[in-house]
Amino acid sequence: MVQLIVGNKGKGKTRCLLDKVNSDVKSILGSICYLDKSTKHMFELNNRVRLICVPDYKIANTDMFLGFVAGIISQDRDLEQMYFDSFLKIACLEDKDITDAVKKLQELSELFHIDFFISIALDEAEIPEELRQYITISL
């Protein structure tokens, strides 16, 4: 399953994502990864959540990002959830169409039974129509 948290910059998407991951970690038996553009929120995350600072890995484009995500999945058979904060930035999708990337994540979700929670700094009206079904929170 893919769930999108959308809203313009500064609306509280990160707080929603952090609250969700810290709540979910209590009931998840497997592992959780939180991908972000920095380690700024390291101390706000439960210590069972693996924080990955994506820029450390020199991701240059969306295909590299999706390959990076697939690599994380391949190395952790217990992975149940992945959280993406600042998705447009970490996935190299700023000022680009997000449709293909979200659809590929949905395919990975179905194939490996992993839930993706994604914060996107766009207003709901800016989300492509075919992706609006994935919106769970609009700020």
ChimeraX commands (.cxc) that place a marker at each C-alpha (Angstrom):
marker #1 position 0.00,0.00,0.00 radius 0.5
marker #1 position 1.14,3.51,-0.78 radius 0.5
marker #1 position -0.19,6.42,1.29 radius 0.5
marker #1 position 0.49,10.04,0.44 radius 0.5
marker #1 position 0.60,12.92,2.89 radius 0.5
marker #1 position 0.35,16.07,0.82 radius 0.5
marker #1 position 0.45,19.78,1.49 radius 0.5
marker #1 position 2.54,22.81,0.74 radius 0.5
marker #1 position 5.81,23.38,2.56 radius 0.5
marker #1 position 5.41,24.18,6.24 radius 0.5
marker #1 position 1.94,22.64,6.66 radius 0.5
marker #1 position 3.01,19.86,9.09 radius 0.5
marker #1 position 3.58,16.84,6.88 radius 0.5
marker #1 position 6.78,15.81,8.68 radius 0.5
marker #1 position 5.05,15.96,12.06 radius 0.5
marker #1 position 2.28,13.68,10.71 radius 0.5
marker #1 position 4.88,11.26,9.35 radius 0.5
marker #1 position 6.86,11.22,12.61 radius 0.5
marker #1 position 3.72,10.71,14.69 radius 0.5
marker #1 position 2.62,7.84,12.43 radius 0.5
marker #1 position 5.96,6.03,12.46 radius 0.5
marker #1 position 6.35,6.38,16.22 radius 0.5
marker #1 position 2.82,5.08,16.72 radius 0.5
marker #1 position 3.15,2.20,14.25 radius 0.5
marker #1 position 6.50,1.00,15.62 radius 0.5
marker #1 position 4.69,-0.19,18.76 radius 0.5
marker #1 position 2.60,-2.72,16.82 radius 0.5
marker #1 position 4.91,-3.69,13.95 radius 0.5
marker #1 position 6.76,-6.98,14.35 radius 0.5
marker #1 position 9.15,-6.39,11.44 radius 0.5
marker #1 position 11.43,-3.47,10.68 radius 0.5
marker #1 position 10.78,0.10,9.58 radius 0.5
marker #1 position 12.96,2.46,7.52 radius 0.5
marker #1 position 12.62,6.24,7.48 radius 0.5
marker #1 position 14.29,7.96,4.53 radius 0.5
marker #1 position 14.95,11.67,4.82 radius 0.5
marker #1 position 17.08,14.48,3.38 radius 0.5
marker #1 position 18.98,14.91,6.68 radius 0.5
marker #1 position 19.40,13.44,10.16 radius 0.5
marker #1 position 17.59,16.40,11.73 radius 0.5
marker #1 position 14.75,14.24,13.09 radius 0.5
marker #1 position 16.98,11.44,14.41 radius 0.5
marker #1 position 16.12,12.07,18.04 radius 0.5
marker #1 position 12.38,12.30,17.33 radius 0.5
marker #1 position 12.26,8.76,15.97 radius 0.5
marker #1 position 11.87,5.63,18.06 radius 0.5
marker #1 position 15.20,3.77,18.23 radius 0.5
marker #1 position 13.66,0.77,16.43 radius 0.5
marker #1 position 13.26,2.87,13.28 radius 0.5
marker #1 position 16.21,2.87,10.89 radius 0.5
marker #1 position 16.88,6.42,9.68 radius 0.5
marker #1 position 18.59,6.69,6.31 radius 0.5
marker #1 position 19.95,10.05,5.16 radius 0.5
marker #1 position 19.51,9.67,1.40 radius 0.5
marker #1 position 21.92,12.45,0.27 radius 0.5
marker #1 position 24.78,10.49,1.90 radius 0.5
marker #1 position 24.37,7.94,-0.91 radius 0.5
marker #1 position 24.75,10.44,-3.78 radius 0.5
marker #1 position 21.43,9.63,-5.45 radius 0.5
marker #1 position 21.44,11.56,-8.74 radius 0.5
marker #1 position 18.07,10.70,-10.32 radius 0.5
marker #1 position 14.76,8.97,-9.72 radius 0.5
marker #1 position 15.88,5.65,-11.20 radius 0.5
marker #1 position 18.81,5.59,-8.79 radius 0.5
marker #1 position 16.44,6.35,-5.93 radius 0.5
marker #1 position 14.08,3.52,-6.88 radius 0.5
marker #1 position 17.05,1.16,-7.20 radius 0.5
marker #1 position 18.22,2.31,-3.77 radius 0.5
marker #1 position 14.79,1.51,-2.31 radius 0.5
marker #1 position 14.81,-1.90,-4.01 radius 0.5
marker #1 position 18.26,-2.55,-2.53 radius 0.5
marker #1 position 17.01,-1.74,0.96 radius 0.5
marker #1 position 14.10,-4.11,0.45 radius 0.5
marker #1 position 16.39,-6.88,-0.82 radius 0.5
marker #1 position 18.58,-6.68,2.28 radius 0.5
marker #1 position 15.82,-6.81,4.89 radius 0.5
marker #1 position 13.34,-9.67,4.69 radius 0.5
marker #1 position 11.55,-8.37,7.78 radius 0.5
marker #1 position 10.90,-4.90,6.34 radius 0.5
marker #1 position 7.23,-3.96,6.75 radius 0.5
marker #1 position 7.12,-0.19,6.32 radius 0.5
marker #1 position 9.10,2.58,4.67 radius 0.5
marker #1 position 8.56,6.28,5.31 radius 0.5
marker #1 position 9.76,8.93,2.85 radius 0.5
marker #1 position 10.04,12.48,4.15 radius 0.5
marker #1 position 10.79,15.26,1.64 radius 0.5
marker #1 position 9.97,12.80,-1.15 radius 0.5
marker #1 position 10.37,15.26,-4.01 radius 0.5
marker #1 position 13.90,16.07,-2.87 radius 0.5
marker #1 position 15.17,12.59,-1.94 radius 0.5
marker #1 position 13.67,11.00,-5.08 radius 0.5
marker #1 position 15.02,13.77,-7.38 radius 0.5
marker #1 position 11.49,14.70,-8.43 radius 0.5
marker #1 position 11.42,18.44,-7.73 radius 0.5
marker #1 position 9.48,20.15,-10.56 radius 0.5
marker #1 position 8.87,16.75,-12.22 radius 0.5
marker #1 position 5.93,14.39,-12.66 radius 0.5
marker #1 position 5.72,11.97,-9.73 radius 0.5
marker #1 position 3.29,9.51,-11.34 radius 0.5
marker #1 position 5.74,6.86,-12.57 radius 0.5
marker #1 position 7.74,6.84,-9.33 radius 0.5
marker #1 position 4.64,6.40,-7.16 radius 0.5
marker #1 position 3.33,3.66,-9.45 radius 0.5
marker #1 position 6.66,1.80,-9.22 radius 0.5
marker #1 position 6.54,2.07,-5.43 radius 0.5
marker #1 position 3.00,0.65,-5.53 radius 0.5
marker #1 position 4.33,-2.29,-7.58 radius 0.5
marker #1 position 7.10,-2.87,-5.03 radius 0.5
marker #1 position 4.53,-2.65,-2.26 radius 0.5
marker #1 position 2.36,-5.34,-3.81 radius 0.5
marker #1 position 5.30,-7.57,-4.70 radius 0.5
marker #1 position 7.06,-7.45,-1.32 radius 0.5
marker #1 position 4.14,-6.59,1.02 radius 0.5
marker #1 position 5.69,-3.34,2.23 radius 0.5
marker #1 position 3.71,-0.23,3.10 radius 0.5
marker #1 position 5.05,3.11,1.88 radius 0.5
marker #1 position 4.15,6.39,3.59 radius 0.5
marker #1 position 5.23,9.40,1.55 radius 0.5
marker #1 position 5.20,13.10,2.36 radius 0.5
marker #1 position 4.98,15.30,-0.73 radius 0.5
marker #1 position 5.32,19.08,-0.66 radius 0.5
marker #1 position 2.50,19.70,-3.13 radius 0.5
marker #1 position -1.05,20.87,-2.65 radius 0.5
marker #1 position -3.68,18.19,-3.25 radius 0.5
marker #1 position -4.76,20.00,-6.44 radius 0.5
marker #1 position -1.21,19.60,-7.82 radius 0.5
marker #1 position -1.22,15.81,-7.40 radius 0.5
marker #1 position -1.96,14.01,-10.69 radius 0.5
marker #1 position -5.54,12.75,-10.83 radius 0.5
marker #1 position -4.53,9.07,-11.08 radius 0.5
marker #1 position -2.56,9.32,-7.80 radius 0.5
marker #1 position -5.25,11.03,-5.72 radius 0.5
marker #1 position -6.56,7.64,-4.62 radius 0.5
marker #1 position -3.38,7.26,-2.54 radius 0.5
marker #1 position -3.86,10.52,-0.59 radius 0.5
marker #1 position -4.64,9.79,3.06 radius 0.5
marker #1 position -3.84,13.20,4.56 radius 0.5
marker #1 position -4.11,16.56,2.82 radius 0.5
marker #1 position -2.88,19.59,4.75 radius 0.5
marker link #1:1,2 radius 0.2
marker link #1:2,3 radius 0.2
marker link #1:3,4 radius 0.2
marker link #1:4,5 radius 0.2
marker link #1:5,6 radius 0.2
marker link #1:6,7 radius 0.2
marker link #1:7,8 radius 0.2
marker link #1:8,9 radius 0.2
marker link #1:9,10 radius 0.2
marker link #1:10,11 radius 0.2
marker link #1:11,12 radius 0.2
marker link #1:12,13 radius 0.2
marker link #1:13,14 radius 0.2
marker link #1:14,15 radius 0.2
marker link #1:15,16 radius 0.2
marker link #1:16,17 radius 0.2
marker link #1:17,18 radius 0.2
marker link #1:18,19 radius 0.2
marker link #1:19,20 radius 0.2
marker link #1:20,21 radius 0.2
marker link #1:21,22 radius 0.2
marker link #1:22,23 radius 0.2
marker link #1:23,24 radius 0.2
marker link #1:24,25 radius 0.2
marker link #1:25,26 radius 0.2
marker link #1:26,27 radius 0.2
marker link #1:27,28 radius 0.2
marker link #1:28,29 radius 0.2
marker link #1:29,30 radius 0.2
marker link #1:30,31 radius 0.2
marker link #1:31,32 radius 0.2
marker link #1:32,33 radius 0.2
marker link #1:33,34 radius 0.2
marker link #1:34,35 radius 0.2
marker link #1:35,36 radius 0.2
marker link #1:36,37 radius 0.2
marker link #1:37,38 radius 0.2
marker link #1:38,39 radius 0.2
marker link #1:39,40 radius 0.2
marker link #1:40,41 radius 0.2
marker link #1:41,42 radius 0.2
marker link #1:42,43 radius 0.2
marker link #1:43,44 radius 0.2
marker link #1:44,45 radius 0.2
marker link #1:45,46 radius 0.2
marker link #1:46,47 radius 0.2
marker link #1:47,48 radius 0.2
marker link #1:48,49 radius 0.2
marker link #1:49,50 radius 0.2
marker link #1:50,51 radius 0.2
marker link #1:51,52 radius 0.2
marker link #1:52,53 radius 0.2
marker link #1:53,54 radius 0.2
marker link #1:54,55 radius 0.2
marker link #1:55,56 radius 0.2
marker link #1:56,57 radius 0.2
marker link #1:57,58 radius 0.2
marker link #1:58,59 radius 0.2
marker link #1:59,60 radius 0.2
marker link #1:60,61 radius 0.2
marker link #1:61,62 radius 0.2
marker link #1:62,63 radius 0.2
marker link #1:63,64 radius 0.2
marker link #1:64,65 radius 0.2
marker link #1:65,66 radius 0.2
marker link #1:66,67 radius 0.2
marker link #1:67,68 radius 0.2
marker link #1:68,69 radius 0.2
marker link #1:69,70 radius 0.2
marker link #1:70,71 radius 0.2
marker link #1:71,72 radius 0.2
marker link #1:72,73 radius 0.2
marker link #1:73,74 radius 0.2
marker link #1:74,75 radius 0.2
marker link #1:75,76 radius 0.2
marker link #1:76,77 radius 0.2
marker link #1:77,78 radius 0.2
marker link #1:78,79 radius 0.2
marker link #1:79,80 radius 0.2
marker link #1:80,81 radius 0.2
marker link #1:81,82 radius 0.2
marker link #1:82,83 radius 0.2
marker link #1:83,84 radius 0.2
marker link #1:84,85 radius 0.2
marker link #1:85,86 radius 0.2
marker link #1:86,87 radius 0.2
marker link #1:87,88 radius 0.2
marker link #1:88,89 radius 0.2
marker link #1:89,90 radius 0.2
marker link #1:90,91 radius 0.2
marker link #1:91,92 radius 0.2
marker link #1:92,93 radius 0.2
marker link #1:93,94 radius 0.2
marker link #1:94,95 radius 0.2
marker link #1:95,96 radius 0.2
marker link #1:96,97 radius 0.2
marker link #1:97,98 radius 0.2
marker link #1:98,99 radius 0.2
marker link #1:99,100 radius 0.2
marker link #1:100,101 radius 0.2
marker link #1:101,102 radius 0.2
marker link #1:102,103 radius 0.2
marker link #1:103,104 radius 0.2
marker link #1:104,105 radius 0.2
marker link #1:105,106 radius 0.2
marker link #1:106,107 radius 0.2
marker link #1:107,108 radius 0.2
marker link #1:108,109 radius 0.2
marker link #1:109,110 radius 0.2
marker link #1:110,111 radius 0.2
marker link #1:111,112 radius 0.2
marker link #1:112,113 radius 0.2
marker link #1:113,114 radius 0.2
marker link #1:114,115 radius 0.2
marker link #1:115,116 radius 0.2
marker link #1:116,117 radius 0.2
marker link #1:117,118 radius 0.2
marker link #1:118,119 radius 0.2
marker link #1:119,120 radius 0.2
marker link #1:120,121 radius 0.2
marker link #1:121,122 radius 0.2
marker link #1:122,123 radius 0.2
marker link #1:123,124 radius 0.2
marker link #1:124,125 radius 0.2
marker link #1:125,126 radius 0.2
marker link #1:126,127 radius 0.2
marker link #1:127,128 radius 0.2
marker link #1:128,129 radius 0.2
marker link #1:129,130 radius 0.2
marker link #1:130,131 radius 0.2
marker link #1:131,132 radius 0.2
marker link #1:132,133 radius 0.2
marker link #1:133,134 radius 0.2
marker link #1:134,135 radius 0.2
marker link #1:135,136 radius 0.2
marker link #1:136,137 radius 0.2
marker link #1:137,138 radius 0.2
marker link #1:138,139 radius 0.2
view
